Amino acid sequence: MSLECNIDAAGKAARLKGGIASLAGGLLLAGGLATGIVDGTFWWLATAGAVFGGAFAIFEARAGWCVVRAMGIRTPL
């Protein structure tokens, strides 16, 4: 799988907005875990998933590359 551009400007914008929202949500969850508002293994996994997913979506937006499209699945954006 090469990282050649496979999304347009609208796809890049959508991935960037979604990535920022996911990253912000993950950081809010991390704050909740640090202060003891929420507790448990599930919340640690949700936090890690949100932060990793958000960071990856921002990478996709910056690179102009979508892993789902690279696998041959057509996406609406």
C-alpha positions in Angstrom: 0.0 0.0 0.0 1.5 3.3 -1.1 0.7 6.6 0.4 -0.4 8.3 -2.8 -3.1 10.9 -2.6 -6.5 9.3 -3.0 -8.9 11.9 -1.4 -10.0 15.4 -2.5 -10.2 18.6 -0.5 -13.6 17.8 0.9 -12.4 14.4 2.2 -9.3 16.0 3.7 -11.4 18.6 5.5 -13.8 16.0 6.8 -11.0 13.8 8.1 -9.3 16.8 9.7 -12.5 18.0 11.5 -13.3 14.5 12.7 -9.7 13.9 13.8 -9.6 17.1 15.8 -13.0 16.3 17.4 -11.8 12.7 18.3 -8.5 13.9 19.7 -10.3 16.6 21.8 -12.7 14.0 23.1 -9.8 11.7 24.0 -8.1 14.4 25.9 -11.3 15.2 27.8 -11.6 11.5 28.7 -8.0 11.5 29.8 -8.7 14.5 32.0 -11.7 12.7 33.5 -9.5 9.6 34.2 -6.7 11.8 35.8 -9.2 13.5 38.1 -11.1 10.4 39.0 -14.4 11.4 37.4 -14.5 8.2 35.5 -12.7 4.9 36.3 -12.2 1.5 34.8 -10.4 -0.4 32.1 -13.1 0.5 29.5 -12.4 4.2 29.8 -8.7 3.7 29.4 -9.3 1.8 26.2 -11.8 4.4 25.0 -9.3 7.2 25.6 -6.5 5.4 23.8 -8.8 4.6 20.9 -10.0 8.2 20.6 -6.5 9.7 20.8 -5.0 7.2 18.4 -7.9 7.4 16.0 -8.0 11.1 16.0 -4.2 11.4 15.4 -4.5 8.9 12.6 -7.4 10.8 11.0 -5.3 14.0 11.2 -2.4 12.2 9.5 -4.7 11.0 6.7 -6.0 14.6 6.2 -2.5 15.9 6.0 -1.2 13.2 3.7 -4.3 13.2 1.5 -4.5 9.5 1.9 -7.3 7.3 3.2 -6.6 3.8 4.4 -10.1 2.6 3.6 -9.9 3.9 0.0 -6.5 2.3 -0.3 -8.1 -1.0 0.4 -10.5 -0.5 -2.5 -13.6 0.5 -0.6 -15.4 3.5 -2.0 -16.3 6.2 0.5 -18.8 9.0 -0.1 -16.2 11.8 0.5 
